[in-house]
Amino acid sequence: MSDPADLRRLRLQAALDGELDAANALAFERDLAADPALAAEYRELAAVRDAVRRHVPREAAPKGLVDAVLALAAGEPAKPARAAPPPASRARGWLALAASFAGLGFAAGVGLTSLNAPDPSRAVAGSLVSDFARASVAGQPFDVASSDRHTVKPWLAGRTTVSADIVDLAAQGFPLAGGRVAIVDRAPVPTLVYRHNEHMAAVTELPLDAAGARAEGTATIDGYHVARWSDADLAFVAVSDMDAPTLAGFVAAFRAARLSHREESGKR
């Protein structure tokens, strides 16, 4: 397959399954760096994968199956087949089996309904936490690296549905490091990345009508601190590996700077 787009799709699927060798993993990292849309799709699919792993328990194989496989591996002769039951017994068995499948189908339907209809605010926060963790581990916390908001803002403007309101927090100890595109409610939205010493805070800006956007408060998800609030026409979700008090200070500085910026813009 020589089409570069097809190769990127193959590497995307293999990366989600954890099946890339070292050479292709390096090539995939280059794909992500060169294609923000691919990077955003990867983050969204990986978030779905991680959510399924968290919420759907793994079933252990039945002991009888394990014993049979081990016996075959050891070269032991198979046990003789049992005599076939009489027709009436077989009929009862099929009825029981059909009832079991019906019950399983009902249970699966209920389970899938629950899984496909999670609390929207929790789903948004969980997706952005997975996004933050993955970007941190990959060593690629942003799609555009710059401390200049006049560089980051136009880059994001052409790729997202929300116009990012970028504030300068360097004087407060939280310099801008860059930005990236996140996918929330199937729409590309801007995420701003700020640094504090060796830590980072990623602030995603959402339209207020996005699913789960209006939730407010703080939480800890998978070891990361999350703060959510709304301001004027936007909602914000901050995810960070800072401690909770430092993140609270960052949020206060961000909100104050945004308010000041809005007031100054209104005077012009």
C-alpha positions in Angstrom: 0.0 0.0 0.0 1.8 3.1 -1.3 -0.7 5.8 -0.5 0.7 7.9 2.4 -2.9 8.6 3.7 -3.6 4.8 3.8 -0.3 4.2 5.6 -1.1 6.8 8.2 -4.6 5.2 8.7 -2.9 1.8 9.2 -0.4 3.2 11.7 -3.3 5.0 13.5 -5.1 1.7 14.0 -2.0 -0.2 14.9 -1.0 2.5 17.5 -4.5 2.3 19.1 -4.0 -1.5 19.4 -0.4 -1.1 20.7 1.0 -3.0 17.8 3.6 -0.6 16.3 7.2 -1.6 16.2 9.9 1.0 17.0 10.3 2.3 13.4 6.6 2.7 12.8 6.1 4.2 16.2 8.6 6.9 15.3 6.9 7.4 11.9 3.5 7.7 13.6 4.9 10.4 15.9 6.0 12.3 12.8 2.5 11.8 11.3 0.9 13.3 14.4 3.2 16.3 14.4 2.5 17.0 10.8 -1.2 16.5 10.8 -3.2 18.2 13.6 -6.5 16.6 12.4 -4.9 13.1 12.6 -3.6 13.9 16.1 -7.0 15.1 17.2 -8.7 11.9 15.8 -6.1 9.8 17.6 -6.7 11.5 20.9 -10.5 11.1 20.5 -10.3 7.4 19.6 -7.8 6.7 22.3 -10.1 8.4 24.8 -13.0 6.1 23.7 -10.6 3.1 24.0 -9.5 4.1 27.5 -13.2 4.7 28.6 -14.1 1.2 27.4 -11.2 -0.3 29.3 -12.2 1.6 32.5 -15.9 0.8 32.4 -16.2 -2.7 30.7 -14.7 -5.4 33.0 -12.7 -8.2 31.4 -14.2 -11.6 31.7 -12.1 -14.5 32.8 -12.2 -17.6 30.5 -14.3 -20.4 31.9 -12.2 -23.0 33.9 -13.3 -25.8 31.6 -12.0 -23.9 28.5 -8.7 -23.2 30.2 -8.3 -26.9 31.2 -9.1 -28.0 27.7 -6.6 -25.7 26.1 -3.9 -26.7 28.6 -4.6 -30.4 27.9 -4.3 -29.8 24.2 -1.0 -27.9 24.7 0.3 -30.8 26.8 -0.7 -33.3 24.1 -3.1 -35.1 26.4 -5.8 -37.2 24.6 -9.2 -35.6 24.3 -11.9 -36.9 26.7 -14.4 -39.2 25.0 -17.6 -37.4 23.9 -20.6 -37.9 26.0 -23.5 -39.8 24.6 -26.1 -37.6 22.9 -29.1 -36.9 25.0 -32.6 -38.0 23.9 -34.6 -35.7 21.6 -36.8 -34.4 24.4 -33.7 -33.5 26.5 -32.1 -31.8 23.5 -35.3 -29.8 22.9 -35.3 -28.6 26.5 -31.6 -27.8 26.2 -32.2 -25.6 23.1 -35.0 -23.8 24.9 -32.8 -23.1 27.8 -30.0 -22.0 25.5 -32.4 -19.7 23.6 -33.6 -18.2 26.9 -30.0 -17.7 28.0 -29.2 -15.8 24.7 -32.3 -13.7 25.2 -31.2 -12.8 28.7 -27.7 -12.1 27.5 -29.1 -9.9 24.7 -31.2 -7.9 27.1 -28.3 -7.5 29.6 -26.0 -6.5 26.8 -28.5 -4.0 25.5 -28.9 -2.5 29.0 -25.1 -2.4 29.4 -24.5 -0.7 26.0 -27.2 1.8 26.7 -25.6 2.7 30.0 -22.1 2.9 28.4 -23.3 4.9 25.4 -25.2 7.4 27.6 -22.7 8.5 30.3 -22.9 11.7 32.4 -21.9 14.3 29.7 -19.8 16.4 32.1 -17.9 13.4 33.4 -17.3 12.2 29.8 -15.9 15.5 28.7 -13.6 15.7 31.7 -12.5 12.1 31.3 -11.8 12.6 27.6 -9.7 15.7 28.3 -7.8 14.0 31.1 -6.9 11.1 28.7 -5.9 13.8 26.2 -3.6 15.5 28.8 -2.0 12.2 29.9 -1.4 11.0 26.4 0.2 14.3 25.3 2.4 14.3 28.4 3.6 10.8 27.9 4.2 11.3 24.2 6.3 14.4 24.9 4.1 16.3 22.6 1.8 18.5 24.8 0.9 20.9 22.0 0.4 21.1 18.3 1.9 24.6 18.0 4.7 25.5 20.4 5.0 29.2 21.2 4.9 31.6 24.1 3.5 34.3 21.9 -0.3 34.4 22.0 -0.3 36.3 18.7 1.2 33.2 17.1 -1.0 30.6 18.9 -4.3 32.4 18.5 -4.4 32.5 14.6 -3.0 29.0 14.4 -5.9 27.7 16.5 -8.5 30.0 14.8 -8.2 28.2 11.5 -8.7 24.8 13.0 -11.3 25.1 15.8 -14.9 26.1 16.1 -14.2 28.4 19.1 -12.1 31.6 19.0 -9.6 31.1 21.8 -9.3 33.8 24.3 -5.6 33.6 25.2 -4.3 35.5 28.3 -0.7 36.2 29.3 0.0 34.7 32.7 3.8 34.9 32.6 3.9 37.5 35.3 1.9 35.2 37.6 4.3 32.3 37.0 2.3 30.5 34.3 3.9 31.3 30.9 2.1 30.2 27.8 3.8 27.2 26.1 1.6 26.5 23.1 -1.8 25.1 22.0 -3.4 22.1 20.5 -6.7 21.0 19.1 -9.0 18.8 21.2 -12.2 17.0 20.0 -15.2 17.5 22.3 -18.8 16.6 21.3 -17.4 15.8 17.9 -16.2 19.4 17.4 -12.6 20.7 17.3 -12.0 23.1 20.2 -8.9 25.0 21.3 -6.7 23.8 24.2 -4.1 26.2 25.7 -1.1 24.8 27.4 0.6 26.8 30.2 3.7 25.8 32.2 4.6 26.2 35.9 8.1 25.0 36.7 8.1 21.3 35.5 4.3 21.1 35.5 1.6 22.0 32.9 -2.0 23.1 32.9 -4.1 22.6 29.7 -7.2 24.8 29.4 -9.8 23.7 26.9 -12.4 26.3 25.8 -15.9 25.1 24.9 -19.1 26.6 23.7 -21.7 26.7 26.4 -24.1 24.6 24.4 -21.6 21.7 24.1 -22.7 18.5 26.0 -21.6 18.7 29.6 -20.0 22.1 29.2 -22.0 23.9 32.0 -20.7 21.7 34.8 -18.6 23.5 37.4 -16.4 22.5 40.2 -13.2 20.5 40.8 -12.4 16.8 40.6 -9.5 14.4 40.6 -9.5 11.9 37.7 -6.8 9.2 37.2 -4.5 11.3 39.4 -4.9 14.5 37.5 -6.7 17.6 38.9 -9.6 19.1 37.0 -11.3 22.4 37.3 -14.4 23.4 35.4 -16.1 26.8 35.2 -18.1 29.0 32.8 -17.5 32.7 32.0 -19.7 34.8 29.7 -20.3 32.8 26.5 -17.7 30.0 27.1 -17.1 27.1 29.4 -13.6 26.0 30.5 -12.0 22.8 31.6 -8.5 22.9 33.1 -6.5 19.7 33.5 -3.2 19.7 35.3 -0.5 17.7 37.0 0.0 20.6 39.4 -1.2 20.1 43.0 -4.7 21.3 43.7 -3.8 24.6 45.4 -1.5 25.6 42.6 -4.2 24.7 40.0 -6.6 26.8 42.0 -4.2 29.7 41.8 -3.8 29.2 38.1 -7.5 29.2 37.5 -8.0 32.4 39.6 -5.2 34.1 37.6 -6.7 32.9 34.3 -10.2 34.2 35.2 -8.9 37.5 36.5 -6.8 38.1 33.3 -9.6 37.2 31.0 -12.0 39.6 32.9 -9.4 42.4 32.6 -8.8 41.7 28.9 -12.6 41.7 28.3 -13.0 45.0 30.1 -10.1 46.6 28.2 -11.6 45.4 24.9 -15.0 47.0 25.9 -13.4 50.4 26.4 -11.9 50.5 22.9 
